[in-house]
């Protein structure tokens, strides 16, 4: 009997080997940059007991294990050359109207959670992609369109059930295993165990308004500057992504995509300074119910390969820094059939910053803007095109160090980050290492940037 047959006999879920139907879909990362990483097997767990047995088996057989929820790890950490434990079938959803709490399986995607909560008129800070899994989002913090008003995804977490490295299952909450609970609120996915369920406190889903405003490329610096000022004084109810982007053959575009938990009339007033400093060529500001807004703001999953680098800044970027950022994006090499590249300022603050940095593992509570820089390509692009795109991204990241700190968001995992422990976890890094030693002393759960 092969060791894979031994595992198959232990579980109720489906074990797929290379060549089996569904193997590629179950074991492939969303980011095709890491498509060459091929698992030896993929187990689609049917329930939490399968997870425990798979962990025990992999530990006994010394087989590396990676946990795959939505598969969206920017750095490809949801796959490995060993066993991929696919938890997407752990997707049950149970809402308790008496407490307003919702319990979801560890592999539940955003689309399913939105659909389940809508009839009850409640929500929580959730991701804006249909297929992002609740596990990765929560464990890395989870910054979303309503986070300035209502905090991070992990701030809404009440408890989580975790299968540990020894195969036992524990519930982590403020009362039970509080140190593990602390680590699961921003300490990154895949570090301390396999989270097979999460319970969150919901809140009423509030109607609001959305905006999509676009300017031509020559107005990039002035729009970035005025939007930083807008967000400095904006109410917590307003969140925005302020972006500059280029695609093959195009000059470039400047955009603000935002959501306001208030009427469109208020949102138009908030956006008026940016429209006054430079005339946009598209303005779409409308009242929408919460669910229509979530649909409109939904992010389409990348269908190729990409790379992203981030910096968390507690202050606004000055004019010289913004000009350098725009010049950098303007120098994007393009080539081949690459999809495009750019940079964006995600406005943080508000409710995010009102939680002390030590209260959860998420350290970037003082961040005013997340600066994200990215590029993309497809399989049709040559190695030279890929290399030039990565070189461009690394150069832009290095140059941005002149005006933004070396702090990064773990949910935009960056495999090229050097001092990633401090960049991801800041002052919480040492405590996270202590939690790791307690719950996974032999480092069974490991990957290149594991705590």
N, C-alpha and C positions, 0 to 999 in steps of 0.2 A: 504494500500500500504506500503510495506517495504521500508526502507531507501535505500536499494540496488536497488530496482525498481525505486525509484525516481532518483537515479544517472543514471541508464540505460536510462531513458526517456530524460535525459539532454544531452546525448552525442551521437555521431555517431559511435564511436569506440566500440569494443566488451568488455563487462564486463563479466568476468568469476568468478564463485564461486567454492568452493571446490567440486570436483567431475565432473565439466564440462570438456569437451574435451579441451585439451591444457592448462589447469590451471597450472599443475606442470611445464611445460616447460616455461610458461610466468612468473611464479612467483618464480622460484628457482634460487639461486645464483650459480655462477660457482664454487666457493669454497664450497665443500660439507661438510666442517667443520661446516657450518651453515645451513645444510639441514633441521634441525628440526624446524627452524623458518618458520611457516606457515602463509601466509597472510589470511585475512578474504575475500579478493576479489582482483582481478587483472583487471585493466582497460588498454587495449591496445588503446592508443589515436590515432585517425585517423588523426588529424590535431591539430594545436596550439589552436584552440578554445576549443577542448576537454580538453586540459590541464588547461586552465583558468577555465572552468566550474567545473572540478574535484577538483581543488584547492579551489574554492569558496564553493563547496559542503562539502568537507572534513573539512574545517574550521568551517562551520556552524554546522556540525554534530559532531564536536570534534573527528573526526576519524584520527588517526595517518597516515601519508602518507610518503611513501618512493618512490624515483624515480629510475627506473631501465632502464639503457641504455644497455650496453653490459653485465651487471650483474657481472662484474669482481672485485668488491670491495673485497680486501683481507680480510677485517673485516666483510663482510656480510652486509654492510650498504645499499645495493640495495634491500633489502627485509625488511619487518616488519610484525608484527601481525595485522596491520590495512589494509590500501589500498596500493597496489603496483601500481604505475603509470608507465606503460611500454611504453616508448617513441620510441621503435625501428621502428615503422611505420613512424616516422618523419624522413625520410631518403632520401628526395629529394636532388639532386645535380645539381647546376647550375654554369657553368664556363663562365666568361666574358673575351673573348680574348683581348678586348681593354685595360682592366686594369690588366689582369693577376690574378684577384681575383676569388675565388671559394666560393660559399655559400652552406652550407650543413645543412640538418636537424639535430636536436639535438640528434637523436638516430642513426645516420649513422655509420655503422661499417667500420673498416679499409679496408676490402677487397673491398667494394663498392667504396670507395674513390680512392684507387689505380687504380681500373679498369676505373673509370671515368676520371682520370687525364692522364692516359697513352696515349690516342690518341692525347692529346695536348702537350705531351712531357714536362710536368711540374710536380712539386711536392711541398711538404712542409714537415717539420719534423713530421712524422706520426708514429704510433705504429707498432709493428712487430707481431701482432696477428690478424688473420682474423676477429675475433668477438669482439675485444675491441671496445667500442663505443667512438666516437669523444668527447662526453661531458666530461666523467670522465678524459680522457687523457688530454684535454686542461685545464680544471679547476684546476687540480693538478699540472700543469706545462707542463709535457710531455717531457721527456728526451728520445731521440731516437738515432738510429745509425748515423744520420747525425747532431746531435746537437752540437758536437764540432765545426763543420764547419758552421752551419746555425742557431744555437740557439734552443730554446725550441719550442714546439708546440704553447704555449701561446704567444711567441714572434712574431709569424706570424699572430696573431689574429688582425683583423681590427675592427670588431664589433660583437656583439652578441645580439640576441633578448631574453628577459627574461620575463617569467611570474612571477610576484611577489606574495607575500603572500596574498595580497588583491585581486588577480585575474586580476590585470591590466597587460598589456604587454608594455614593454619599450625596446628601443634600447640603449645599452650601448656601447660607443666608447670613443675615446679621447676627443670628443666634447660634447657628450650627456651622462649624468650620468657618468662622468669620474671616480668618486670614486667607482662606481659599476663595471665599466670596469676594473679598477685596481684590484679589489678583485677577478674578474673572471679569472685573469691571475696568477694562482697559489694558490688561497685561498681555494681550495678543492671543490669537488662536493657536492651538496645537501645543501649548507649553506645559499644561498641568494635568491633562486628562482629556477625555472625550465627553463633551457636554451633550447629554442626550435629551435634555428638556430645559426650558426656561419659563419662568413665571414673571409677568410684568404687571405693573399697575397702569391701567389705561386712564384716559381723560376724554372729555367730550371732543368730538371732531368739529372744529370751528370753521365756519365758512370764511372766505377771505377774497383775495384778489391776486392775480399773477401779472408779471410783466416780462416782455421780451422786447428789448430796445437795442437797435444795432446802428453802428456808425461806420463810416469808411476809415480806412487805415491811417490817413494823415492826422486823424483826431485822437490817436491812441493814447498818447501821454496825457493830454488834457482831460480826457474822459476818465482814465485811471485815477488821476489826481483828485478830481472833483468827487468821484464816487467814494474814494477813501474818506473824504470829508463828510459826505452824506452818511456813510455808515458810522462815522464817529459819533454823530448826534442822533442817529435813527433810533426809533423805539425797538425794543426787543422783538416786537411782533413782525419786524421786517428782516428777512434774510436775503442775501444776494450772492450770486457768483459773477464776478467781473472778469471777463476773459478777453484775450487777444489770441487770434489763431490764423494760421495760414494753411492752405492746401495746395496741391500741385496745380500750377498754372494760374493761381489767384493772387491778387495783391495782398489780401488779408482783411480781417474783419474784427471789429471791436463790439462786444456785446455785454449786456447785463440781463441775466435771467434771475428773477426774484419772486418771492412769495411773501405776502403780507397778510397777517391775520386781522384784517380790517378792510374797509371798503375801497374800491378802486379810486374814489375821489381822493382819499388820503394818500394812496400809492402814487397818484399823479403829482401830488404836491411834493412827496419825497423825491421823486425823480426829476422834478422841474429844474434843479440846478444843473444836472448833467445835460438836460436837453437845451438849456440856455447857453452853456459854454460851447456846444457844438451841435449843429442840426443833425439829428439821426435820420437815416433813410428808411427805418422801419420802427414803428411804435405800436405795440400791442399791450394795452393795459386794460384788464377786464375783471369784473366781479366773477367769482366762481365758487361753487361749493367745494368742500374739502376734497371730495373724491375726484371731481373733474380736474381740480388743480393738480392732484397727485398724478393723474393720467397725463396731463399736459407736460408736467415736469419730469416725466419718466425718462431715464437715461437708456439709450439703446446700447445693448452689449456690443463690445468691440468684436468684429468678425475677423480680425487678423492678429498681428503681433504688435506689441507696444511696450514702451518703457516710460516710467514716470519717476520724477524725483521731487521731493517736497522740502520746504522749510516752514517752520512756524515762527511768526514774528509777533512780538507783543506791542509793536508800534507801527505807525504808518511808514511806508517807504517814501523817501524824499524824492524830489523831482529828478535829481541826477540818477538815482536808482531806477526809477520808472523809465527814464530815457534809455538807460543801459539795458533794461529788460526788453523794451521794444526793439532796440537795435539788435539784440540777440535773436529774438524771434524772426526779425527781418532777414537774418543771415541763415535761416534754416536751409539746408542744402537741397531738400526735396529729392527729386530723382525717381526714376522708375514709375511705379504706380502707387507710391506711398499715399496713405490717406490724408496725412496732415500732421501738424504740430502746433504747439502754442504754450501759453502760460495763463494761469487764472489765479485770482485772489478770491478765496472763499471767506466771506465775512463770518467771524466767530464772535465771541464775547457774549453779552447778555447772560442768560441763565447758565451757560457753560461756565462762565467765570465766577459765578457765585458759589460754586462748590470748592472748598479748599483742596489744593493739589494732593494732599496726603490722604484725603478721605476715600479716594479710589485709586486704582493703579494708573489711571489716565492722568499724565502730569501737565498737559499743556493748557491749563485752565486760564492762564493769562494771555493766551494767543488772541491777537486782534484779527490777523489774517493768516490763513493757510495759503502759502504760495506753492502752487503745483505747476510743474513744467513737464511736458510730455511730447513724445513723438511716436509715430506708428509706421508700419510697413506691412506688406503682404508676402505670401510665398513666392509671388512672381518677381519680387525685387531681388537684385543680385546681392552677393555678399558685400560688395563695395558700397552699395546704397545703404545696407543695414549698418555697416561700420561707420559710414559718414554720418548717419543719423544719430548713432550712439555717441560718437565723438562730439557732435554738436550739442547733444543734451548734457554731456558731462562738462563741456566748456561753459554752457549757460549756468549750470548748477554751481560750478566753481566761481564764476563771476558774480553770482547772486550772493555769495558769501560776504561781499563788500557791504551789503545793505540788509541782510537777513541772517539770523543766527543759525547755528548748526543743530537744529531741532527738527525732527521729522515725525510724521503721522504713521503709526505702525499699520494702519489699515490700507495705506498706500505703500506696502512693503517694497523696499528698494534693495535689491541684491548687491548693488554696487556701493552701498553705504559702508564707510569704514568704521567709525566709532558708533555703531548702531545702538549699543546698549544705552549710552547717554542720550543719543539723538531721539530714540523712541521713548525712553522711560525717565530721563532726567533724574531728579532727586529720588524717584521711586525705584531705581534700578537695583539698589542693594537689598531692599526689602523683598522685591520680586525674586531675587536669587535665593533668599532665605526660604521663601514659600516653595520654590522649586526643590530645594534640598529636602524639605520636609515631606512633600507629596510625591516626588519622583527622584529619590536619592541616586538611583543608578542611571538617570537621564535616558530612560526608555523612549520618552517622547522627545525626539531631537530632529533638527534640521539646521541648515547653515546659520540661521539667526535665532535659534532657540535660546530662551532664557537659561 
